[in-house]
Amino acid sequence: MMRIPNDFYIRCDKCNHVSLVETDGLDYETSVYDRPMGEEIEYTFYGEICCEKCHSWIEFCIRGYEYPVGAFNYSDAECHGGEFVDEPTVEDTISILRGLKERYEVYHGVKIQDQAIIAAATLSNRYIAD
């Protein structure tokens, strides 16, 4: 059986919030095609998530093929209401946290130093596993 090897991220079109999609619980459908070298199986993984920020629904679909020799190929991916994105890098995380800094300072009544932002992003990348 074919599986999607890694979790992935989707960015909402309405609010730009990035959400993690865990691949373990994805539903799928299969189609079998007879080929001269053996059966070829098409897998269609599909799902939908609700954006945590704006509560809009994002639907996605990923297609892949399993060939008789045991090889896998992911051929197509669609996303309605969002787009697939890579995991943020440490630099991206620092930029995101700097953008949130003022809002957090006002809300919590504290002063956040730039060194703390850099340390939080660097250490989370080092010590928090997927």
DSSP file (Angstrom, degrees, kcal/mol; ACC not computed):
  #  RESIDUE AA STRUCTURE BP1 BP2  ACC     N-H-->O    O-->H-N    N-H-->O    O-->H-N    TCO  KAPPA ALPHA  PHI   PSI    X-CA   Y-CA   Z-CA
    1    1 A M              0   0    0      0, 0.0     2,-0.3     0, 0.0    42,-0.0   0.000 360.0 360.0 360.0 139.5    0.0    0.0    0.0
    2    2 A M        -     0   0    0     62,-0.1     2,-0.3    64,-0.0    64,-0.1  -0.587 360.0-175.7 -82.5 141.7    1.2    3.5   -0.9
    3    3 A R        -     0   0    0     -2,-0.3    21,-0.1    42,-0.0     3,-0.1  -0.962  33.7-113.3-133.4 152.5    1.6    6.1    1.9
    4    4 A I        -     0   0    0     -2,-0.3    19,-0.1    19,-0.2    -2,-0.0  -0.800  31.9-147.9 -83.0 121.6    2.5    9.8    1.9
    5    5 A P        +     0   0    0      0, 0.0     2,-0.3     0, 0.0    -1,-0.1   0.786  67.7  31.4 -69.7 -30.1    5.8    9.7    3.7
    6    6 A N  S    S-     0   0    0     -3,-0.1     2,-0.0    17,-0.0     0, 0.0  -0.931  78.3-110.3-131.9 150.4    5.8   13.1    5.4
    7    7 A D        -     0   0    0     -2,-0.3     2,-0.3    15,-0.1    15,-0.2  -0.332  42.4-157.2 -64.2 160.2    3.3   15.5    7.0
    8    8 A F  E     -A   21   0A   0     13,-2.0    13,-3.6    78,-0.1     2,-0.3  -0.892  10.0-118.2-141.4 170.5    2.9   18.7    5.0
    9    9 A Y  E     -AB  20  85A   0     76,-0.9    76,-2.1    -2,-0.3     2,-0.4  -0.860  16.0-165.6-116.0 145.5    1.8   22.3    5.4
   10   10 A I  E     -AB  19  84A   0      9,-2.4     9,-2.8    -2,-0.3     2,-0.5  -0.997  11.3-146.9-128.8 133.7   -1.0   24.3    3.7
   11   11 A R  E     -AB  18  83A   0     72,-3.1    72,-1.8    -2,-0.4     7,-0.2  -0.878  23.6-122.0-100.4 129.8   -1.4   28.1    3.7
   12   12 A C  E  >  - B   0  82A   0      5,-2.7     4,-1.6    -2,-0.5    70,-0.3  -0.476   9.7-144.6 -69.7 134.6   -5.0   29.5    3.8
   13   13 A D  T  4 S+     0   0    0     68,-2.3    69,-0.1    -2,-0.2    -1,-0.1   0.813  95.6  49.7 -68.0 -31.1   -5.8   31.8    0.9
   14   14 A K  T  4 S+     0   0    0     67,-0.4    -1,-0.2     1,-0.1    68,-0.1   0.908 131.5   7.4 -78.7 -42.9   -8.0   34.0    3.0
   15   15 A C  T  4 S-     0   0    0      2,-0.1    -2,-0.2     0, 0.0    -1,-0.1   0.449  89.1-122.7-123.7  -1.8   -5.8   34.8    6.0
   16   16 A N     <  +     0   0    0     -4,-1.6     2,-0.2     1,-0.2    -3,-0.1   0.607  55.4 154.7  67.1  14.7   -2.3   33.3    5.1
   17   17 A H        -     0   0    0     -6,-0.1    -5,-2.7     1,-0.0     2,-0.5  -0.545  38.2-136.8 -71.7 137.5   -2.4   31.1    8.3
   18   18 A V  E     -A   11   0A   0     -7,-0.2     2,-0.4    -2,-0.2    -7,-0.2  -0.856  21.8-170.9-101.4 128.7   -0.2   28.0    7.8
   19   19 A S  E     -A   10   0A   0     -9,-2.8    -9,-2.4    -2,-0.5     2,-0.4  -0.919  20.2-126.9-120.5 144.5   -1.6   24.6    9.1
   20   20 A L  E     -A    9   0A   0     -2,-0.4     2,-0.6   -11,-0.2   -11,-0.2  -0.739  18.0-155.9 -87.3 133.9    0.1   21.2    9.5
   21   21 A V  E     -A    8   0A   0    -13,-3.6   -13,-2.0    -2,-0.4     2,-0.5  -0.959   8.4-146.7-111.4 120.2   -1.6   18.3    7.8
   22   22 A E    >   -     0   0    0     -2,-0.6     3,-0.6   -15,-0.2   -15,-0.1  -0.748   2.1-153.3 -88.3 129.3   -0.8   14.9    9.3
   23   23 A T  G >  S+     0   0    0     -2,-0.5     3,-1.3     1,-0.2   -19,-0.2   0.620  77.7  82.5 -81.3 -13.4   -0.8   12.2    6.7
   24   24 A D  G 3  S+     0   0    0      1,-0.3    -1,-0.2   -21,-0.1   -17,-0.0   0.848  96.0  42.0 -61.5 -34.4   -1.6    9.2    9.0
   25   25 A G  G <  S+     0   0    0     -3,-0.6    -1,-0.3     2,-0.0     2,-0.2   0.235  82.0 129.2-100.4  15.2   -5.4    9.9    9.0
   26   26 A L    <   -     0   0    0     -3,-1.3     2,-0.2     1,-0.1    21,-0.1  -0.484  52.1-134.7 -74.1 136.6   -5.9   10.7    5.3
   27   27 A D  E     -C   46   0B   0     19,-1.1    19,-2.2    -2,-0.2     2,-0.3  -0.516  27.6-174.6 -80.2 156.1   -8.6    8.8    3.4
   28   28 A Y  E     -C   45   0B   0     17,-0.2     2,-0.3    -2,-0.2    17,-0.2  -0.991  19.7-149.8-150.6 158.8   -7.9    7.4    0.0
   29   29 A E  E     -C   44   0B   0     15,-1.8    15,-2.6    -2,-0.3     2,-0.4  -0.918  17.4-149.1-122.8 152.8   -9.4    5.7   -3.0
   30   30 A T  E     -C   43   0B   0     -2,-0.3     2,-0.4    13,-0.2    13,-0.2  -0.932  10.6-170.0-125.3 150.2   -7.8    3.2   -5.3
   31   31 A S  E     -C   42   0B   0     11,-2.0    11,-3.3    -2,-0.4     2,-0.5  -0.996  14.5-148.1-132.6 138.0   -8.2    2.3   -9.0
   32   32 A V  E     -C   41   0B   0     -2,-0.4     2,-0.4     9,-0.2     9,-0.2  -0.916  11.1-169.7-112.8 132.0   -6.4   -0.6  -10.6
   33   33 A Y  E     -C   40   0B   0      7,-3.1     7,-3.0    -2,-0.5     2,-0.5  -0.973  20.4-131.4-121.0 131.1   -5.3   -0.6  -14.2
   34   34 A D  E     +C   39   0B   0     -2,-0.4     5,-0.2     5,-0.2    -2,-0.0  -0.705  32.6 176.5 -80.9 125.8   -4.1   -3.7  -16.1
   35   35 A R  E >   -C   38   0B   0      3,-1.0     3,-1.5    -2,-0.5    -2,-0.0  -0.844  44.6-104.6-124.1 161.6   -0.9   -3.1  -17.9
   36   36 A P  T 3  S+     0   0    0      0, 0.0     3,-0.1     0, 0.0    -1,-0.0   0.816 122.5  44.7 -57.7 -30.8    1.4   -5.4  -19.9
   37   37 A M  T 3  S-     0   0    0      1,-0.3     2,-0.2    -3,-0.0    -3,-0.0   0.471 129.0 -76.1 -93.3  -1.5    3.9   -5.6  -17.1
   38   38 A G  E <  S-C   35   0B   0     -3,-1.5    -3,-1.0     2,-0.0    -1,-0.3  -0.783  73.4 -26.3 134.0-178.0    1.3   -6.1  -14.3
   39   39 A E  E     -C   34   0B   0     -2,-0.2     2,-0.5    -5,-0.2    -5,-0.2  -0.441  46.8-157.0 -73.1 136.9   -1.3   -4.1  -12.3
   40   40 A E  E     -C   33   0B   0     -7,-3.0    -7,-3.1    -2,-0.2     2,-0.5  -0.960  10.8-153.4-110.6 130.2   -0.8   -0.4  -11.8
   41   41 A I  E     -CD  32  66B   0     25,-2.4    25,-2.7    -2,-0.5     2,-0.5  -0.906   2.2-155.7-110.9 126.5   -2.6    1.1   -8.8
   42   42 A E  E     -CD  31  65B   0    -11,-3.3   -11,-2.0    -2,-0.5     2,-0.4  -0.879   9.9-162.3 -99.0 127.1   -3.7    4.7   -8.7
   43   43 A Y  E     -CD  30  64B   0     21,-3.2    21,-2.4    -2,-0.5     2,-0.5  -0.914   5.4-166.7-107.8 134.4   -4.1    6.1   -5.1
   44   44 A T  E     -CD  29  63B   0    -15,-2.6   -15,-1.8    -2,-0.4     2,-0.4  -0.935   6.6-166.8-121.6 106.7   -6.1    9.3   -4.6
   45   45 A F  E     +CD  28  62B   0     17,-3.1    17,-2.9    -2,-0.5     2,-0.3  -0.763  15.7 173.6 -90.6 135.3   -5.5   10.7   -1.1
   46   46 A Y  E     +CD  27  61B   0    -19,-2.2   -19,-1.1    -2,-0.4     2,-0.3  -0.971   8.7 141.1-143.0 157.4   -8.0   13.4   -0.1
   47   47 A G  E     - D   0  60B   0     13,-2.0    13,-2.6    -2,-0.3     2,-0.3  -0.979  28.4-135.1-174.0 177.3   -8.9   15.5    2.9
   48   48 A E  E     - D   0  59B   0     -2,-0.3     2,-0.3    11,-0.2    11,-0.2  -0.990  12.5-165.4-149.0 148.2  -10.0   18.9    4.2
   49   49 A I  E     - D   0  58B   0      9,-2.3     9,-2.9    -2,-0.3     2,-0.5  -0.936  20.3-126.5-131.2 156.0   -9.0   21.0    7.2
   50   50 A C  E     - D   0  57B   0     -2,-0.3     7,-0.2     7,-0.2     2,-0.2  -0.906  32.0-116.9-102.7 126.5  -10.5   24.0    8.8
   51   51 A C     >  -     0   0    0      5,-2.9     4,-1.5    -2,-0.5   -33,-0.0  -0.433  16.8-144.9 -62.5 128.8   -8.3   27.0    9.1
   52   52 A E  T  4 S+     0   0    0     -2,-0.2    -1,-0.2     1,-0.2   -33,-0.0   0.752  94.0  44.2 -67.8 -24.4   -7.7   27.7   12.8
   53   53 A K  T  4 S+     0   0    0      3,-0.1    -1,-0.2     1,-0.1    -2,-0.0   0.933 130.7  13.7 -89.6 -50.9   -7.6   31.5   12.3
   54   54 A C  T  4 S-     0   0    0      2,-0.1    -2,-0.2   -37,-0.0    -1,-0.1   0.456  91.3-128.5-109.6  -2.3  -10.5   32.3    9.9
   55   55 A H     <  +     0   0    0     -4,-1.5     2,-0.3     1,-0.2    -3,-0.1   0.732  56.7 144.1  62.8  26.5  -12.4   29.0   10.1
   56   56 A S        -     0   0    0     25,-0.1    -5,-2.9     1,-0.0     2,-0.3  -0.693  51.1-114.6 -91.3 152.4  -12.6   28.6    6.3
   57   57 A W  E     -D   50   0B   0     -2,-0.3     2,-0.5    -7,-0.2    -7,-0.2  -0.684  24.0-162.7 -90.7 138.4  -12.4   25.0    4.9
   58   58 A I  E     -D   49   0B   0     -9,-2.9    -9,-2.3    -2,-0.3     2,-0.3  -0.985   5.7-161.5-121.6 123.1   -9.5   24.0    2.7
   59   59 A E  E     -DE  48  80B   0     21,-2.2    21,-3.0    -2,-0.5     2,-0.3  -0.815  11.1-179.8-104.9 144.6   -9.8   20.9    0.5
   60   60 A F  E     -DE  47  79B   0    -13,-2.6   -13,-2.0    -2,-0.3     2,-0.3  -0.973  12.4-168.8-143.1 158.2   -6.8   19.0   -0.9
   61   61 A C  E     -DE  46  78B   0     17,-2.3    17,-2.9    -2,-0.3     2,-0.4  -0.984   1.8-169.8-148.6 132.2   -6.2   15.9   -3.1
   62   62 A I  E     -DE  45  77B   0    -17,-2.9   -17,-3.1    -2,-0.3     2,-0.4  -0.994   8.7-160.7-127.9 127.7   -2.9   14.1   -3.8
   63   63 A R  E     +DE  44  76B   0     13,-3.0    12,-1.7    -2,-0.4    13,-1.4  -0.865  15.9 164.4-110.7 142.3   -2.6   11.4   -6.5
   64   64 A G  E     -DE  43  74B   0    -21,-2.4   -21,-3.2    -2,-0.4     2,-0.4  -0.969  23.4-134.5-149.5 164.8    0.1    8.8   -6.8
   65   65 A Y  E     -DE  42  73B   0      8,-2.9     8,-2.0    -2,-0.3     2,-0.5  -0.952   1.1-154.3-126.9 142.2    0.8    5.5   -8.6
   66   66 A E  E     -DE  41  72B   0    -25,-2.7   -25,-2.4    -2,-0.4     6,-0.2  -0.976  21.8-154.0-111.8 124.9    2.2    2.2   -7.5
   67   67 A Y    >   -     0   0    0      4,-2.7     3,-2.5    -2,-0.5   -27,-0.1  -0.585  28.6-105.8 -99.4 160.7    3.9    0.3  -10.3
   68   68 A P  T 3  S+     0   0    0      0, 0.0   -29,-0.1     0, 0.0    -1,-0.1   0.766 118.6  59.5 -56.7 -27.6    4.3   -3.5  -10.6
   69   69 A V  T 3  S-     0   0    0      2,-0.1   -31,-0.0   -31,-0.1    -3,-0.0   0.469 122.7-103.7 -81.8   0.1    8.0   -3.2   -9.8
   70   70 A G  S <  S+     0   0    0     -3,-2.5     2,-0.2     1,-0.3    -1,-0.0   0.476  75.4 139.2  93.6   3.5    7.2   -1.6   -6.4
   71   71 A A        -     0   0    0     -4,-0.1    -4,-2.7    -5,-0.0     2,-0.3  -0.529  39.0-149.0 -82.3 149.2    8.0    1.9   -7.4
   72   72 A F  E     -E   66   0B   0     -6,-0.2     2,-0.4    -2,-0.2    -6,-0.2  -0.894  12.0-174.0-116.5 148.0    5.9    4.9   -6.3
   73   73 A N  E     -E   65   0B   0     -8,-2.0    -8,-2.9    -2,-0.3     2,-0.7  -0.961  16.1-150.9-143.7 123.6    5.3    8.1   -8.1
   74   74 A Y  E     +E   64   0B   0     -2,-0.4   -10,-0.3   -10,-0.3     3,-0.1  -0.853  25.5 169.8 -92.3 118.3    3.4   11.2   -6.8
   75   75 A S  E     +     0   0B   0    -12,-1.7     2,-0.3    -2,-0.7   -11,-0.2   0.765  49.7  15.9-105.4 -28.1    2.0   12.8   -9.9
   76   76 A D  E     -E   63   0B   0    -13,-1.4   -13,-3.0     2,-0.0     2,-0.3  -0.999  47.8-173.8-154.1 145.0   -0.5   15.5   -9.0
   77   77 A A  E     -E   62   0B   0     -2,-0.3     2,-0.4   -15,-0.2   -15,-0.2  -0.988   6.7-173.6-143.9 134.9   -1.7   17.6   -6.1
   78   78 A E  E     -E   61   0B   0    -17,-2.9   -17,-2.3    -2,-0.3     2,-0.4  -0.947   2.8-173.5-126.5 147.9   -4.6   20.0   -5.9
   79   79 A C  E     -E   60   0B   0     -2,-0.4     2,-0.6   -19,-0.2   -19,-0.2  -0.955   5.8-163.6-144.0 122.5   -5.6   22.4   -3.1
   80   80 A H  E    S+E   59   0B   0    -21,-3.0   -21,-2.2    -2,-0.4     3,-0.1  -0.931  81.1  12.0-110.8 118.9   -8.8   24.5   -3.1
   81   81 A G  S    S+     0   0    0     -2,-0.6   -68,-2.3     1,-0.3   -67,-0.4   0.424 131.0  27.7  96.9   1.4   -8.9   27.4   -0.6
   82   82 A G  E    S-B   12   0A   0    -70,-0.3     2,-0.3   -23,-0.2    -1,-0.3  -0.929  73.2-116.6-166.9-172.4   -5.2   27.2    0.1
   83   83 A E  E     -B   11   0A   0    -72,-1.8   -72,-3.1    -2,-0.3     2,-0.2  -0.995  28.9-106.6-145.0 148.7   -1.8   26.2   -1.2
   84   84 A F  E     +B   10   0A   0     -2,-0.3     2,-0.3   -74,-0.2   -74,-0.2  -0.545  43.7 179.0 -72.3 136.2    0.9   23.7   -0.3
   85   85 A V  E     -B    9   0A   0    -76,-2.1   -76,-0.9    -2,-0.2     2,-0.1  -0.932  28.0-107.0-135.6 159.8    4.0   25.3    1.3
   86   86 A D        -     0   0    0     -2,-0.3     3,-0.1     1,-0.1   -78,-0.1  -0.419  49.7 -84.6 -78.7 160.6    7.2   24.1    2.8
   87   87 A E        -     0   0    0      1,-0.1    -1,-0.1    -2,-0.1   -67,-0.0  -0.429  58.0 -98.2 -61.7 137.9    7.9   24.0    6.5
   88   88 A P        -     0   0    0      0, 0.0    -1,-0.1     0, 0.0     2,-0.1  -0.330  36.9-130.8 -61.3 138.9    9.2   27.5    7.6
   89   89 A T     >  -     0   0    0      1,-0.1     4,-2.5    -3,-0.1     5,-0.2  -0.264  30.4 -98.4 -77.0 173.6   12.9   27.8    8.0
   90   90 A V  H  > S+     0   0    0      1,-0.2     4,-2.4     2,-0.2     5,-0.2   0.908 127.7  51.3 -60.4 -41.1   14.5   29.2   11.1
   91   91 A E  H  > S+     0   0    0      2,-0.2     4,-2.1     1,-0.2    -1,-0.2   0.898 109.8  49.1 -64.1 -40.7   14.9   32.6    9.3
   92   92 A D  H  > S+     0   0    0      2,-0.2     4,-2.5     1,-0.2    -2,-0.2   0.912 110.6  51.2 -62.4 -42.5   11.2   32.5    8.3
   93   93 A T  H  X S+     0   0    0     -4,-2.5     4,-2.7     2,-0.2    -2,-0.2   0.903 108.8  50.4 -62.6 -42.3   10.2   31.7   11.9
   94   94 A I  H  X S+     0   0    0     -4,-2.4     4,-2.4     1,-0.2    -1,-0.2   0.917 111.3  49.1 -61.1 -43.5   12.3   34.6   13.2
   95   95 A S  H  X S+     0   0    0     -4,-2.1     4,-1.7     2,-0.2    -2,-0.2   0.908 111.7  48.8 -62.9 -42.6   10.6   36.9   10.7
   96   96 A I  H  X S+     0   0    0     -4,-2.5     4,-1.3     1,-0.2    -2,-0.2   0.932 112.4  48.1 -62.6 -46.4    7.1   35.6   11.7
   97   97 A L  H  X S+     0   0    0     -4,-2.7     4,-1.1     1,-0.2    -2,-0.2   0.874 108.7  53.6 -65.5 -36.7    7.9   36.1   15.4
   98   98 A R  H  X S+     0   0    0     -4,-2.4     4,-0.5     1,-0.2     3,-0.2   0.873 107.1  53.0 -63.9 -35.2    9.2   39.6   14.8
   99   99 A G  H  < S+     0   0    0     -4,-1.7     4,-0.3     1,-0.2    -1,-0.2   0.808 113.9  42.0 -68.3 -28.8    5.9   40.4   13.1
  100  100 A L  H  X S+     0   0    0     -4,-1.3     4,-2.3     1,-0.1     5,-0.2   0.574  91.1  93.4 -89.9 -11.3    4.0   39.2   16.1
  101  101 A K  H  X S+     0   0    0     -4,-1.1     4,-2.6    -3,-0.2     5,-0.2   0.887  84.2  45.5 -53.1 -52.8    6.3   40.8   18.7
  102  102 A E  H  X S+     0   0    0     -4,-0.5     4,-2.4     1,-0.2    -1,-0.2   0.907 112.6  51.0 -62.8 -43.0    4.4   44.1   19.1
  103  103 A R  H  > S+     0   0    0     -4,-0.3     4,-2.3     1,-0.2    -1,-0.2   0.911 113.1  45.7 -61.0 -43.0    1.0   42.5   19.4
  104  104 A Y  H  X S+     0   0    0     -4,-2.3     4,-2.7     2,-0.2     6,-0.3   0.886 110.9  53.3 -67.9 -38.8    2.3   40.0   22.1
  105  105 A E  H  X>S+     0   0    0     -4,-2.6     4,-1.4    -5,-0.2     5,-1.1   0.926 112.9  43.3 -62.1 -44.6    4.1   42.8   24.0
  106  106 A V  H  <5S+     0   0    0     -4,-2.4    -2,-0.2     2,-0.2    -1,-0.2   0.932 116.5  46.7 -66.4 -46.2    0.9   44.9   24.2
  107  107 A Y  H  <5S+     0   0    0     -4,-2.3    -2,-0.2    -5,-0.2    -1,-0.2   0.916 123.1  32.4 -64.7 -44.5   -1.4   41.9   25.1
  108  108 A H  H  <5S-     0   0    0     -4,-2.7    -1,-0.2    -5,-0.2    -2,-0.2   0.558 101.8-126.0 -93.4  -8.2    0.9   40.5   27.8
  109  109 A G  T  <5 +     0   0    0     -4,-1.4     2,-0.3    -5,-0.3    -3,-0.2   0.875  69.0 117.0  67.7  37.2    2.4   43.7   29.0
  110  110 A V      < -     0   0    0     -5,-1.1     2,-0.5    -6,-0.3    -1,-0.2  -0.817  65.0-120.1-129.1 169.0    6.0   42.6   28.6
  111  111 A K        -     0   0    0     -2,-0.3     2,-0.6    -3,-0.1    -9,-0.1  -0.969  24.0-155.6-111.8 124.3    9.0   43.6   26.5
  112  112 A I        -     0   0    0     -2,-0.5     2,-0.2   -11,-0.1    -7,-0.1  -0.887  10.4-143.1-104.3 122.0   10.4   40.9   24.2
  113  113 A Q    >>  -     0   0    0     -2,-0.6     4,-1.4     1,-0.1     3,-0.5  -0.507  17.8-124.0 -82.2 151.5   14.1   41.2   23.2
  114  114 A D  H 3> S+     0   0    0      1,-0.2     4,-2.3     2,-0.2     5,-0.2   0.841 111.7  60.9 -62.8 -33.7   15.2   40.3   19.7
  115  115 A Q  H 3> S+     0   0    0      1,-0.2     4,-2.5     2,-0.2    -1,-0.2   0.866 101.9  53.0 -61.2 -35.9   17.7   37.8   21.3
  116  116 A A  H <> S+     0   0    0     -3,-0.5     4,-2.5     2,-0.2    -1,-0.2   0.881 108.0  50.2 -67.6 -38.3   14.8   35.9   22.8
  117  117 A I  H  X S+     0   0    0     -4,-1.4     4,-2.2     2,-0.2    -2,-0.2   0.936 112.6  46.1 -64.3 -46.5   13.1   35.6   19.4
  118  118 A I  H  X S+     0   0    0     -4,-2.3     4,-2.4     1,-0.2     5,-0.2   0.911 114.4  48.1 -63.1 -43.4   16.3   34.3   17.7
  119  119 A A  H  X S+     0   0    0     -4,-2.5     4,-2.9     2,-0.2     5,-0.3   0.909 110.2  51.9 -64.7 -42.1   16.9   31.9   20.6
  120  120 A A  H  X S+     0   0    0     -4,-2.5     4,-2.0     1,-0.2    -2,-0.2   0.923 113.6  43.3 -61.2 -44.8   13.3   30.6   20.5
  121  121 A A  H  X S+     0   0    0     -4,-2.2     4,-1.7     2,-0.2    -2,-0.2   0.918 117.2  45.7 -67.6 -43.5   13.4   29.9   16.8
  122  122 A T  H  X S+     0   0    0     -4,-2.4     4,-1.6    -5,-0.2    -2,-0.2   0.931 116.2  44.1 -66.3 -46.8   16.9   28.3   16.8
  123  123 A L  H  X S+     0   0    0     -4,-2.9     4,-2.7     1,-0.2     5,-0.3   0.859 110.9  53.5 -71.0 -34.8   16.2   26.1   19.9
  124  124 A S  H  X S+     0   0    0     -4,-2.0     4,-2.0    -5,-0.3    -1,-0.2   0.891 109.2  50.0 -66.6 -36.4   12.8   25.0   18.7
  125  125 A N  H  < S+     0   0    0     -4,-1.7    -1,-0.2    -5,-0.2    -2,-0.2   0.869 116.0  43.2 -65.6 -36.0   14.3   23.9   15.4
  126  126 A R  H  < S+     0   0    0     -4,-1.6    -2,-0.2    -5,-0.1    -1,-0.2   0.888 127.0  24.8 -77.2 -40.2   17.0   22.0   17.2
  127  127 A Y  H  < S+     0   0    0     -4,-2.7     2,-0.7    -5,-0.1    -3,-0.2   0.642  98.6  83.2-109.1 -16.8   14.9   20.3   20.0
  128  128 A I     <  -     0   0    0     -4,-2.0     2,-0.1    -5,-0.3    -1,-0.1  -0.811  66.0-153.2 -95.1 116.3   11.3   20.0   18.8
  129  129 A A              0   0    0     -2,-0.7    -2,-0.1     1,-0.1    -3,-0.0  -0.457 360.0 360.0 -83.4 157.4   10.9   16.9   16.6
  130  130 A D              0   0    0     -2,-0.1    -1,-0.1  -123,-0.0  -123,-0.1   0.506 360.0 360.0 -64.6 360.0    8.3   16.5   14.0
